[in-house]
Amino acid sequence: MIKSMTAFAKVSHSLDTLTVEMTVRAYNSRFLDFSIYLPETCQAFEEEIKKIMGQFHTRGRIEIRVNLEDQSLDQDLFEVDIIKARAYYKALKTVRETLSLSGDIALETVLGAKQVIVAAKPEVNLELIRSALCDTARAAAQALDRMRKSEGENLYQDLTRRISDIEQRMQGVEEQARTIPEVYKARLKERLAVLTAEDGDFFDPVRLAQETALIADKSDVSEELVRVYSHIKMFREVMDENESQGRKLNFLIQEFNREFNTIGSKAGNAALSHAVVDLKSELEKIREQVQNIE
């Protein structure tokens, strides 16, 4: 099954007081690499997220963004710095006694001192965060995998149509290829006719036959045609494989291109040259699509 390397998924998962939202985007890449953006409390689990993603994806650049909400942090939790409160109260008493002031020191005065009452730092439950984060990563990886398969099905249909088109075009190339020896033979006769007309000599039919045979051998593209059909067959087989196909298909495209270039270099007429150009144009469209396959 073909899987696309470009896809998008967004997953939200809640566990106890935690809610984790994970956004995943996948792009083309020769290898599997990650760009992960995590809150500070989640950074210790980056490698675990990569490992989970790697269970479902083998190629592509995967960008992951995580947002973590902890409902327990929404509570107004404060604590009193007793040491500072006592020191401040003692300082106020010293001022009162030194200046012979009357009256009690009010509680509000002590509590109004800076940093006497501060926001409490809640304990971070790392195990809870890890569990919620890993569950979300697994769900996101599966969602991304489904999206990649869906996009891959579209790629499969398009590539199937295009490789069939190349197969049909090859029939015309075969017909044109059969005329190559005769074309070169006719050209050779024309050149010899010009030369013998100038010198007044006649050319040797046996030598003409020998030269024609040599040219026919050099211009023969039957081997290239056989290899092209073999590549078409293998291209379809690779598309139906369950493992990653992108690298194999890309290699086959290079082989296609090599055969088309050879056929084009041996082309004896404009029709065959134009047919090869059309084949290479269609092959380039296939190459662009293959770049998206995992």
HELIX and SHEET records of a PDB file:
HELIX    1   1 GLU A   40  PHE A   45  5                                   6    
HELIX    2   2 GLU A   46  GLY A   54  1                                   9    
HELIX    3   3 GLN A   71  ASP A   74  5                                   4    
HELIX    4   4 ILE A   82  THR A   98  1                                  17    
HELIX    5   5 LEU A  107  LEU A  111  1                                   5    
HELIX    6   6 LEU A  126  ALA A  177  1                                  52    
HELIX    7   7 ILE A  180  ASP A  199  1                                  20    
HELIX    8   8 PRO A  205  SER A  219  1                                  15    
HELIX    9   9 SER A  222  MET A  239  1                                  18    
HELIX   10  10 GLY A  246  LYS A  266  1                                  21    
HELIX   11  11 ALA A  270  VAL A  290  1                                  21    
SHEET    1   A 4 ALA A   7  LEU A  15  0                                        
SHEET    2   A 4 LEU A  18  TYR A  27 -1                                        
SHEET    3   A 4 GLY A  60  ASP A  70 -1                                        
SHEET    4   A 4 LEU A  32  TYR A  37  1                                        
SHEET    1   B 2 PHE A  78  VAL A  80  0                                        
SHEET    2   B 2 ILE A 117  ALA A 119 -1                                        
END                                                                             
